[in-house]
Amino acid sequence: MLNQKYRFACTLTFGDIYPQVMAWIGIILISVAAALASMGAANPQMAFFVVGLILVMSLPFLLFTFVTTLFNHIEVRATSEQATEDRAEFVAPPSVPFRR
């Protein structure tokens, strides 16, 4: 039992991350809309500051959701002795040399 081997498997699909990407695109569009709305104000530099502030403040939350989603989709599976032996016996077919 001390020689138990484990295998990591990632079950993450694009459908798991897609809502998070869409939410962040929504945040970007809202910040750009806010910047364009305030562009006609007396201080247009403030509009660029608002966009930068919103993007910088939302990026840590986006990274946190990506990382936690990834960690939730990593599985650790115990491998049996037979599965380990079967993998060791597999030999890849020889590759065909590239010709010009």
C-alpha positions in Angstrom: 0.0 0.0 0.0 3.0 2.3 0.4 3.7 2.1 -3.3 0.3 3.4 -4.3 0.5 5.5 -7.5 -1.8 8.4 -8.3 -2.8 10.1 -11.5 -4.0 13.7 -11.9 -6.9 14.3 -14.3 -8.3 17.6 -15.3 -12.0 17.5 -16.2 -12.2 21.2 -17.1 -14.1 22.1 -20.2 -14.6 25.4 -22.0 -18.3 25.4 -20.8 -17.0 25.7 -17.2 -15.1 28.9 -18.0 -17.4 30.5 -20.6 -19.7 32.2 -18.1 -16.8 33.8 -16.3 -15.3 35.1 -19.6 -18.7 36.5 -20.6 -19.1 38.2 -17.2 -15.6 39.8 -17.5 -16.4 41.0 -21.1 -19.6 42.5 -19.7 -17.5 44.4 -17.1 -15.2 45.6 -19.8 -18.1 46.9 -21.9 -19.7 48.6 -18.9 -16.4 50.3 -18.0 -15.9 51.5 -21.6 -19.5 52.8 -21.7 -18.9 54.6 -18.4 -15.7 56.1 -19.9 -17.4 57.2 -23.1 -20.3 58.7 -21.1 -17.9 60.7 -18.9 -15.6 61.7 -21.9 -17.7 64.8 -22.5 -17.2 66.0 -19.0 -14.8 68.7 -18.0 -12.0 66.2 -17.2 -11.6 63.5 -19.9 -8.5 62.1 -18.2 -10.9 60.9 -15.4 -12.6 58.7 -18.0 -9.4 56.8 -18.7 -8.7 56.6 -15.0 -12.1 55.0 -14.5 -11.6 52.4 -17.2 -8.1 51.5 -15.8 -9.4 51.4 -12.2 -12.3 49.1 -13.1 -10.1 46.7 -15.1 -7.4 46.6 -12.4 -9.9 46.0 -9.7 -11.8 43.3 -11.6 -8.7 41.3 -12.7 -7.9 39.7 -9.3 -11.5 38.5 -9.0 -11.3 37.0 -12.5 -8.1 35.2 -11.7 -9.5 33.9 -8.4 -12.5 32.5 -10.2 -10.3 30.9 -12.9 -8.0 29.3 -10.3 -10.8 28.0 -8.1 -12.7 26.6 -11.1 -9.5 24.8 -12.2 -8.8 23.4 -8.7 -12.4 22.2 -8.5 -11.9 20.2 -11.7 -8.7 18.4 -10.8 -9.2 14.9 -9.8 -6.6 12.6 -8.1 -7.2 9.0 -9.0 -5.4 6.0 -7.6 -4.1 3.7 -10.3 -4.1 0.0 -10.1 -1.0 -2.2 -10.6 -2.5 -3.6 -13.8 -3.1 -0.1 -15.3 0.5 0.9 -14.5 1.8 -2.3 -16.2 -0.4 -1.8 -19.3 1.0 1.8 -19.7 4.6 0.6 -19.4 4.1 -2.0 -22.1 2.8 0.5 -24.6 5.3 1.4 -27.3 4.6 4.3 -29.6 4.8 3.5 -33.3 7.9 4.8 -35.1 7.6 8.2 -36.6 7.9 8.8 -40.3 10.9 11.0 -41.1 10.1 14.4 -42.7 11.2 14.6 -46.3 11.5 17.8 -48.3 
